[in-house]
Structures are given as C-alpha cells and as structure tokens.
C-alpha cells in the first residue's frame, strides 16, 4: 500500500490502479481505487467503488467527502452538499469538506452557513496536534486522541484549546467530571472563549446541572440571538429546568426560520413526552422522519413512547432503511424500533430477530466487561459496614433496582403523596462515588478512613447538590437512580436515616425488559443475555448483603405483588416511609408531573401487568433459562 500511496502522490493514477488490481480485495483497496478514478475523471466509477466501501464502513467520513468531490465535478451540487454535510457530521475536523461546502451558500440555511464559517475559523486556529486529536475523536479512536492531546498539553500547559479538545474526548468517554473540571479551568483563564463556553454548557446538561446550564446558555443566546445552534442549546437547558413553555417558544422560533430542522422536531417530541402529551410527541417525531427518513433516533423515540403503534407503511420504511448503508447508531435505533413494532403486531419471531440484531451491534460499542459487577460486590463486602456513620438527619427516599423494573411507577405513586416530591434519576450518588474513586485509595475502601464529620459532610454535599432538582417545598423527595443499589453502603454511611426501596421483578421478566430496551446512556450490561444474567444474579446477592448489614433498613417491593395487590403494597410502602395514607397514591395515574424516563406513558395509566410478556419469546430465551439453571 505504501508504494501505491507514493504513486498517488506522484499523480501516477493509472499505474496505481494497475498495482491495486493485483492485490486481494480489501476496504483500503476499494477506497484507493475510488480516489484514482476521481483523479482520472471517471467519477461514476469512483462513486460505484465508494458504494462498495460504504457497505463495510458506513461511518467513515472520507467516503462521503470523496463522493462529495465526485458529485461536485458532475455538477450535481445538491448531492455534493449532502455528502459534504454527512462527512462533516461524522468528522467535524475535516477542513477540506468544510471549505468545499461553504462555496455553495445558496444550498445552505443561514444558520448552517454561519456554523461552517465559524467551524473553519476555529479549526484553522488550532495547532496540528489538536486538529489530529479531533479527527481521531470523530473516528471513535478515543485513546489515540487522548494520548496525542495530553502530549500536546504537557508541552503547552494550560493551553485553552488543548483543554477544550481534551474535555470533548472526556465527554465522549463519559468521564463527565473530568470534562467539567477541564472546562472550568479553561474558563478561569479566558471567560469569553466561545468553544469552552459552549462545551461547558453541554457538559453541565450531561451532568443534569440545568440551573447553571440555563444561566450559561442564556448568556450565549444574548450574544448569538439568531444562531440555531445556541438557541437549541438554550431550549435544552430550559427543558431540563422544566421551563417547558419557554423551551417550546424557542423551538418554534427556530422552526419559523428553518422548517427543515428535523432535530428540533425530535427535541419537541421529547419535551411533549415528558409532559405526557403523547399525541403531540408522536406527531413531532413523525415530522422529523418526514424530513429525514433515515433518522434512527426518531424511529426509536416513537417506539419508546410504548403506546404509539407503527403503521405498516412506517414498518416498511424502517425495513427499507436497514437495507441502506447507515451509521451503526441509526441501525441500532431502527433495529430496536422494529423489534417493538413487530412485538405490537404480535410477530414475535421477527421482533426478536430485530432486538437481537440491535443488541449485537450495540454490544460492539460497549466497554462493559464481564465480572465488573461481581468485583463491586467483593469490594462492598470487604468494606461495609463502616465502624462510623454520619450524624445527618436528612431523609431522602432512594428507589433502586434494575432498570425497567418498575422504579418509575413507584416514583409516580410516591410523588402523588402530598409530602413527597418526585424528581428524576439523580446522578449525585454516582458522582460522589466517582470522586471518591479518584483518591489514592480506591472506592469504597477509602471510606474506611473517614471520620464521622467527614461522612456527615458528604451527606450534606448530597443534600446541597440535589436542591437544584427540587421545585416544591415538600418535606421529602425521591431519587430514582436504579444503579444506586450498588452504593447502598455509601448511602447508609452518609445518610443513615435515608429510606431505600428495592423494586424487584422476577428473573425472566426483569432480564427481558432490559434486553429489549435501548438506553440513552449507561446500563451497558443490557446488550447481552449473558451479561444481563450475571448482573441480575449479582444484584440479588448484593441486596442480600445490604439486608444482612442494615437489617430492616431497605424495603423490598415485589413488583408482582404491587401489580396484583396495589393498595396493600402501597400501604405497606407508606408504613415503611412512616407517612400517612394519601388517596392520591392509589390514583397515581392522575398526577400531573414531568417524567423523564421511558416509562413516561405507562405510569400515566392504571397498573399494566407486563410480567409475562417474556413468554412470547420463550423459544428465543433458552440461554437465560439455561444460565439460571446452571447458577442454581
């Protein structure tokens, strides 16, 4: 290949083609053939070769850049612009594609043109090392990007652009606290640095710090009042802070100017879902799909409404979309949506095929490894209980368990009580645990060295940091982050009076509920039946351990009993919480509040028994049955 690339640099394209013909087929060979054909003016041959390459690498930006060059030469400018845009979407550090697209101003919206002008100026201002880091980042080569960027920062300490690029890498790797720290450090040096401010708002949103994100995004909108990019960012902050009417006004303002903004229709769909306006939500998702029929996220969002059935035409459109060379993300989302669509049609065999396909591809992008949860259990049993506990008197209510096990339903029941405010899945305990992990002695072992005062201080930190998610004066509030079951030792050490509710579904129902759900982020164990089995069985062992060291301090709420005897179980739950009965809890589906999870539609209706849904797939779930049998 080196010899062929040398021939390309020497513009000996025919000789390069001859050399390529003697090589075995490979993606690199196909790509280089396309480049040769383009330089020889054989644009249709180049496009044909790129189609073959795209089948193997649909997320490689250079495919679309090359195709853009070909269509440009063929004077098919709309197609050229479309391909350059797709290239930039996949890799926004491709200066050549950006320079190419800004030549066609009349084919772009004013916001798109403004954005590309800004992007080219920003990229040209970056040192080569940072530009390469961004390119690696956009290709999903996170470790390579991180290594190069850190090497640059070692030579140029406190370089703002370097810290911003490193924060982008950290965000992509979901190390949000590190990204936040880097951006705060950058902004201490230069408060007006545009890219640092923009990325800071994005990371605040990712960490659900919406009050601060709202202030920051409002400041940016005052500087860029007509920019779709900044208006949309501000609308997301408003939605997170539950100022829904203001967010809708901003989205409407964007759509008046650019009615083809399918991403804005998608955001509106999410907003209306949170409010419980499911018809409006579905309509907006469908508007997004009318503009972009390959938008996987909108298909899955529609399926994730749970009560929105796909038409036969929509199912055919999704099936057709999967035959196109799409990015993995879109393939995953459409596969899960088709799984739900065929499930609703009671075509369970085809449904499982799509769920399985989506899970297999999604698993390739997961860094979760087998044994992780078992290691956490070992660490917990060797650390807890601590000899000391905090003196904090606060009584937050934690709802824990596996995802899709009924925690949103329980939160909705409790939020209907006059003395309880339902919040959302709060990241606060996980954040505290991560910070403790960064100390010299790893978490949770580091807690063994803490004094009672230090444990009390951590409890105060939790209460203080969760205030931003509270909007009423209710005496109590819920935190329904399901993964907090792994940190009950931490919770009971820093907030000893906290109430903990373990919502539990039976093995098969719980495992399959996880398998057929595509999560926005986290829950990386759910894309393999083997990993789900390990996680569930270890979760049970971990809860048994917590019960043994904190007897009568954790309430086990059996979802099956809740479904069959709702009033009795709700009364038992309120007795555990030491709260009076409240009739509203029995009519929880009438409570009007914002709900931010996939169960938004389901908890706004009387309890539906889904515990036996897995039996429709019993023939496909023998692996789960066998794993359980072997574990007994």
N, C-alpha and C positions, 0 to 999 in steps of 0.2 A: 504493500500500500504506500509505503514511503516513496518508492520510485514513481508511482502513479501520481502522487501529490506533487512531486517535483516536476513532472511533465505538465501538470495543470498550471503550476506557477510559471512555467516557460511557455505557456499558451500552445502547447503541442497536444491539442484535444483529440485529434484522430489517433495519434499514437497511444494516448491514454486509453481510448476506447478499445483499441486492439489488445492492449495489455489486460484490461478488465475482462475481455471476452474469454481469456484463458484461465480466469480464476473461478473457483467454486462460488455458487450463489451465496450471498450474504447481504444483510441490510446495508452495510457500508458500500459494497459493490453497487447495489441498486442506486444509492444516493449519489455516488460519484458519477455513474452513468448519466443520471439526470442533469448534473452540473455540466458535464461535457456536451450533452445535447443542447442545453441552453446556450452555451457559448458558441456552438456551431450554428445557432439559429434554428434548430429543429425543435421548436417549442412544444409541439403536440407530443412528440416522442418523450420529451422531458416530463411533461405533465403525466403521461402514461406511466413512466417509470416511478414518479413520485407517488402515484396511487398505490403501487406495489409496496413501496417503502412505508407509506402511511398505515397500511394494514398491520405492520409489525410495530410501528412507533407512532401512534396517533397523537401522542403528547409531545413530540419533538418539534420545537418551534421552527427549526430550519426547513422542515418540509413545507410549511406554509409560506415562509419567506421566499424560498426558491419558486414556488408556484406563483407567488405574487409577481416576481420578476418576469415569469413567462407570460402571464396574462397582461402585464404592463406592455410587453413587446408586441403582443397580439392586439393591442388597443382595446382590450376588454377591461376597462378601468374599474367598473363596479366589482368584478370578480377579483381584480388585483387588490383593491382596497379591502375587500372582505378577508382575503388571505393574509395581508399585512396585519390587519387588526387581530386576526386569530394568532398570528405569530407573536405579536406584542402582548396579547393576553396571556400566552404561555410563558413568555420571557420578556419582561418589560425593560430589559437591558440591551435589547437588540437595536443598536443605534441605526443600522442600515435600514431596517424596516420602518423605523420612525421617520427617518429622513425621506424615505420613499413615500410614505403616506401623507405627509404634510404638503406634498406637491399637489394634492387633489382636494383642496379646501372645499370645493362645492359638493363633494361627495360626503362631507363630514358635517355633523352638527357643530354649532359654535362651541359647545362645551367640549366635544371631542377634539376639535382643532386646538382650543386653548390648552387642554390637557397635554396633547402631544407636543405643543410648543414648550410648555413648562418642562416636560419629561426630557426633551432633548437638551435643554439648557442645563438641567440638573445632572444628567449623565455625563455631559461634556465637561462638567466641572469636577468630576470625580477622578482621583488617581487611578491608573490602570489596574492596580491590585484590587481596589474596591469594586471596580466595574466587573472584573473577573469573578469576584466573590458573589456579586448579584447574579451574574449569569449562572454560576454553579447552583445558587439558591433556587433560581427559577427552573432549573433542570432537576430539582429534587436531590441534588448532591450536597446535603446539609453539612456533613463532616468536612468535606473538602472546602466548602465555602467558609466554614467556621475557622479552619486551620489557616487559610490564607488571610482572612480578615484579622485574626488575632496576631498573626505575624506582622501585619502592617501596623497594628496598634502598639506593638512592642517597640517599634521604631518611631512611631508618631503618637506618643501618649496623649490622651485627652483630645484626639482629633475628632471633631463633632461628626463629620460624615462617616468616619470609621465606626463610631459608637452607634450611629443610626443604622448602618448596614448590619452590624453585629446584633442589634436589637431585632431587626427583621428576621435574621436567622434564628434567634432565640424564640421569637413568636411562632415561626414555622415549626420549630421543635417543641412548641407548647411549654417552654420554660418561661412563663409569663412574668414571674417575679424578677428574673434576671433582666428581661427586656425592659421592664418598668424602671429598674434601677439605672440601667444604661441611659435611658431617655431622660430621666430626671437629672442625671449627671451632665448630660449634653446640654440640657436647657438651663442649667445653672451657669454654663459658660456663655450661652447665647440664647436668650429668651425668645428671640424673633426668628430662629431658624425654622423655616417652613416645614421641611420634611420631618424634623424632630417633633414639632408640634403635632403634625398630622398622625405620625406613628404613635405618639404618646396617647392621643385620643383613642386610637384603635386598641391599644393595649389596655387602657382603662375600661373600655367596653368589654374586652375579652375577660377581664377580671371582675366584671359586673360592678365597677365603681362608677355608677351612672351619674351621681350628683356632681362629681368633679369633671367627668367627661362632658356633661351638659354645659358647665361653665366654659370649658376649653373650646368645645365645638361652637358655642355661641360667639365666642371671640373671633374664631376663624371665619364664621359666616359674615360677621361685620366687616371683615377685610375683603372677603370674596363673596359678595351678596348674590352674584348671578351664577356662581360655579355649581354645577350639578354635583360634582364630587364632594364639595364641602356641605352643600345643603343636605345631601343624602346622609352624610356622616352625622350631621346635627339631628336629623329626623330619627336616626337610630338611637342617639343619646336620649332624645325626648321619649321615645317608646320605652327604653329601658327604665326611665324615671317615671313611667306611667303617665306622661302628659300626652295622651293619645290624640286629643283634638288638635293640638298644635302640630304634632307629627303629621297628621293627615293633611293639614293645610300646606305644609311644606312639600309633601309628596305631590299634592295636586298642583302646586306651583311648578314643580319640575315637569310634570306631565303636560301642562299647558304649553310649555316651551319645547318639550321633546316627547311627543306622544308615543314614540317607539322605545321608550325606556322600559324594557321588559323586567330589568332588575328592580325597578321601583314598584311595578305591579306586584312583583314577588314579595317585596318588603311589606306592601299593603296587605297582601294575603296573610302574612304572619301576624300583622297588627290586629286585623279583624278576628283571626283565630283566637288570639289572646283574650279579646273582648267577648268571645262567644258568639260573634256574628258569622256563623259558618257559611251561609249563602254568599255573603259579601266576600268572605275569604276565598271560597271556591271560584267565584267569578273573577277575582283578581289573578289567581293562579292561572286560570284559563286564558285571561288576556295576555299574560306573559307568554304562554305557549303559542298563542295565535301569532305573536311576533317572532318568537324563536322556538320552532317545533322540536329542536334538539336539546332543549334546556332541561336536563335531567333533574335538577333541584326542584323545579316547579312540578314535575310529574310526581316526585316523591312527596313533596309538600301536600299535594292534592290527595295522595293516598294516605298520608299521615293524619288527615282530618278524621279518618276512621269511618265517618258516616257519609262520605262523598263517593258515590259509585261511578266508575268509569263507563262511558258508552262503548259500544262495540267499535265505533269509529276511532275513539281515543286509544283503545287497546291495539287496534291495527296500526295506528300511527306509532305507538311505542315499539311494537314488534318490528316495524319498518326501520325505526330509528336505530335499533340494535344491529341492523344489517349494515349500518354506515360506520366508517372509521371514526368513532368518538373517543374522547378522552376517558380514561378509566373512571374518573369521578362521575361522569354522565352515565356510563354503562352501569356502574354500581347502583346509582339512584333509580335509573329506569328499570333495572332488574328487580329491585325491591318493590317498586311501584307495580310492576306486572305480577309479582308474587301476590300482592294484596288484591289486585284487580281480578285475577283468576280465582283467588280464595272467595271473593264476594260472589263470583259466578259458580262457586262450588266445583270448580275444575281443579281439584286438589293436587293431582299428579303434575299438571303443568305449573301450578302455583309453586310447588316445592322445587321444581327444576329452576325456576327463576330465583327463588330465595337462595338456593344453593349456589347458583352462579354468582349472584351478587356478593354473597359471603366469601366465596373463594377469592374473588378479585380484591375485595376489601381487606381480607386477611393478609394479602401480599404487602399492603401498605402499613401494616401494624407492627409496632416494635415490641408488643407484649409477648413475653416468653413463658412457657410452661414452668410452673414451680414458684412463680413470683408471689402468689397469694399464700402458698404454704410457708415461704420464707417469712412473710409478715406475721403469720400465726406463731412461728417459732420465736421471733423477736418479741412478740407480745407476751407469750407465756414466760419468757425469761426476764421480763421487765416488771410486769404488773402482778399484784397491786403494789403501788409505791407505799413507802412507810409513812409518807405525809400526804395530806390532801389540802387543797385550798380552803380558805375561810369564806370564799364568795358565797353570797346568799341568793344569787340570781337563779331563776327557774325557767330557762329556755326549754322548749319541747323539741326534741330531735326525733325525726321519723326516718328509720333506717331499714335496710334490707337490700334485696337485689333490685335492679331497675325493672320496671314493668311488673312489679309485684303488688301494686295497689297503694303505693305511698301517696299518690296524688289524690286518690279517693279519700284516704284517711285525713289528709291535709284539708280537703274541702269540707269534710264533716266537722273537723275541729274549727276551721275558720268560720263556720256558721254559728259558733258559740259567741255570745256577747263579750266574753272576756279574753278571747284569743284572736290574734291577727295572723292570718296565713301569709307567709312571704313567698319564698321560692326555694330552689336548690341553692343554698348559700355556699360559696367557696371558702368561707372563713376558716373552718377547722382544717381543711386540706392545706390552706395557705400557711397556717401556723405550724402544721406538721412538716411542711416543706422547709420552712425557715429553720426549724429545729434540726432538720437533716443536714443543713449546710454547716453545722458546727463541727468541731473536731471529732467529737464522739457522735456516732450516727443515731438517729431517732429510731426507736423510742428510748434507747439506753441512756441518752443524755439527760432525760427527765429524772433519773435516779440521783443526780447530783443537785437537783433544785431544792431550795428551801421552801417552806410554806409561803413566805412572802412572794417568792418568785412565781410559784404556781398561782397564787392569788392574782398577781399582776397579769399573767397570761389569761386568766378568766376575765379580768377587766378589759383586756385587749379585745377578746372575742365580743363582749357586750358592746364596746365602743365601736368596733368596726361593723357590727351588724345594724347599727342605728340608721345607716343610710338606706336600708331596705324596709324601714318601718314608716308607715304613713298615718297610723292611728294612735290613740292613747290607750289601747287595750293593755291589760296587765301582763299578758303572756303572748309569746309569738312562737311560730313553728320554724324549724329549719329542716327541710325535707331532702337534703343531700343524701341519697341512699348509701353512697360509699363511706359515709361516716361510721358504719358498723365496724370498719377496720380500726377506728380511732376511739372506741368507747373508753378504753383505758385513759387516754388523754382527756376526754370529755369529763369523766368522773373524777379525774385528778384536779382539774382546774375549775370545774363547775359541779361540785359534789351533789347539789340539790337538783341538777338538771333531770328532766324526765326523758326517758328513751323508750321509743315504741318500735319494736321489731315487727314489721309487716311481712308475713311469710305465706308464700304459695307452695303447694305440693311440688315435688321434684319435676315431673314431666311438664306440668303447666308452666312453671317458672322458667325452666330451661328453654322451652319452645318459644315463649313470649319474648325472651331475649334474642333468640336466633332470627326471628322474623322482623326484628326492629333495626332500622339503620339509625344509629345515634349521630347527632350533630358533631359531638366530640366526646372523647373519653369512652369508657366501657369497652376497651379494646379486646377484652376476653370473649366478647359475644359473637365473634365471626367464625367460630369453630365449635362443633358439638363437644369435642374432647376437652377444650379449654373451659367451656361452659360447665361441663360436668365437674371438672376439678374445682372451679370457682364456687359452685353451689355447695358441694360437699365440704369444702374448707370453710365456707361461710357458716354452715351449720356447726362445725366443730368450734369455730371462733366464738359464735354466740353461746355455745355451751360453756366455753371457758369464761366469758364475761359473766354469765349467770352464776358460775361457781365462786367467783371472787367478789361479785357485787350482788348477793342474793336479794331477790325481791325489788331490785332497783331498775330492772328492764322489763317492760310489759310485752309479752308475746301475743300479737294479734294474728290469729289464724284467719287468713283471707276466706277460706272455705266456710268457716263459722260465721264470718261477717256477712257473707252472701246469703246464707241460709237463716241466720238469726240476727238480722241487723240491729234491732232495737236492744236486744240483750247485750250484744257485743259493744254497742255504743255506750250503754250504761256502764258496763264493766270498765271501758276505757276512761270514761269521765270519773269513775270512782278512783281509778289509779291516779288520775291527774288531780284528785281532790277538788273537783269542781262540781257545782250544782248541775242538775239536769237542765237542758235547754231544748225546747221543742224544735228549734230551728235546725238542730243537728240531725233530726230524723228526716227533715225535708231539705237536706244539704243541696240538692239539685236546683233549688230555687234561689240559692245565694248568688248574688251578682258580684263577681270579683274577677280581676285579671288572673289568668292561669297561663303559665309559661312553658308547660310540658306537653308531650304528645297526647296525654290523656285529657286534654282540654275539653274535647267534645263529650267524652264518655262520662265525666264526673258531673256533667250538667243534665244528667238524666238519672232516673232510679237505677239502683244497682243491677248490672247485667252480669249474668253468670257465664264467664268465658273459660271456666276451669277445664272444660272437656274439649275445647277447640283442638287441642293437640291430637285427639283421637282420629280426626280427619286425615292425619298424616302418619298414622301409626306405622304403616308399612315402611315409611321413609326414616323412621326414628328408632330403628332397631339398635343403632350404635349407642344411643343414650340408654336404652334399656339394658344392653349388654354391659355397659360401663357401670351402671348402678349395681347390677348383679355381681360383677367382679369385685366391687368395692365392699360388698356386704360380708 
